[in-house]
Amino acid sequence: MSRVVLGVAGGIAAYKACELLRRLVEAGHDVTVVPTASALNFVGAATWEALSHNRVAADVWTDAAEVPHVRLGRQADLVVVAPATADLIAKAAHGLADDLLTNTLLTARCPVLFAPAMHTEMWEHPATVDNIATLRRRGTVVLDPASGRLTGADTGKGRLPEAAEIARLAELLLRRPDALPHDLAGRHVVVSAGGTREALDPVRFLGNASTGQQGYAIAAVAAARGARVTLVAANADLPDPAAVDVVRVVSALELREAVHKAAEDADCVVMAAAVADFRPSSLVDHKIKKSGTAPAPIVLEENPDVLAELVAARRPGQVLVGFAAETGDATATVLDHGRTKLARKGCDLLVVNAVGKGVAFGQADNTGVILGADGTETDVPFGPKAVLAAAVCDAIVSRFVR
Ligand code: CTP
């Protein structure tokens, strides 16, 4: 069981921290909520205490004999601040300590994750920009907010990322405290995710079991590490990761067009999507009816291999990553198939998953081996998909440096 401090600053998104708290508690963590005094104007201490099963205070004077600001900071395995307001960020950047949360931030030596939420003007203000740069330079993980509807009628950048996404990144930091350095800043990373659908008629298609979770995890982790991310999503029924440009596609041909367009200025393309190798050669423009006789066979034609096209058109320095879901067979193991595919595809990295028997597709956890064209082989043990995503980002970053 890990000890997590959930700091809540005084913004309207404080109510969304209740959902985050519930997720952290359900994951088995011992969570102490430390709201600021203004956060308590939005959500009261009783809610935090009932959901966390721990006492809640905003000031350093409650239970002073226990010296709570030192105890909480020292014992924490992770501090998450969600929402982090412009004011709280400014205080943290300058080392101010006038309440329990800011004191705890100074005594904590564990990873610290900030999920900011504020109006766009406040997010873009040079003071906030500088403060965030300061925090990131010191190793604090500061997520970019999501775009969308804000408190009033206005829309823009400043929404708190989804509670589920913050919870997944928190879990990642608990398992790997070094998983979210800001080392993809200035890079454009393109990720394809999900499974394509190849239409037979207006209501039927040939599809596959990919849900998109692994590709979405890579997009979220790359964004948290500072990349500008374009996610080409094929039929994935998942919420958009915060601060990621999502381009929705259905078929392999649509995916191909979107990926090539995004790849023009990309530093890296990760092809996590399950792209159909074949499509029906003719699309019937009306629903195919039963006719009483045997149905006509479905005639297929081959789809372009998008990854092979990317390899052929690769810009200097561009890193290309493929995925391969494999099963072993009588002739070769999963890894043998992976090595052969890596050589055939000509990409820099190939993430090999063993599939079948309920593994990988649609599951929250995954395992894999990251094969490098340079002969490297990185085993990622079974765990949350964000852990494999972070290992993929590590491998990508190491290719940039060379
Ligand atoms: N891929 C692609 N375009 C396709 C098919 C696959 O870009 N038309 C990409 C996938 O996104 C993945 C990688 O190629 O990153 C490997 O996909 P896979 O289906 O395993 O490769 P295939 O070449 O189709 O190999 P197999 O014969 O095993 O199906």
Boltz pocket constraint, residues with backbone or C-beta under 6 A from the ligand:
constraints:
  - pocket:
      binder: B
      contacts: [[A, 252], [A, 271], [A, 272], [A, 273], [A, 274], [A, 275], [A, 276], [A, 277], [A, 303], [A, 304], [A, 305], [A, 306], [A, 307], [A, 308], [A, 321], [A, 322], [A, 323], [A, 324], [A, 325]]
      max_distance: 6.0
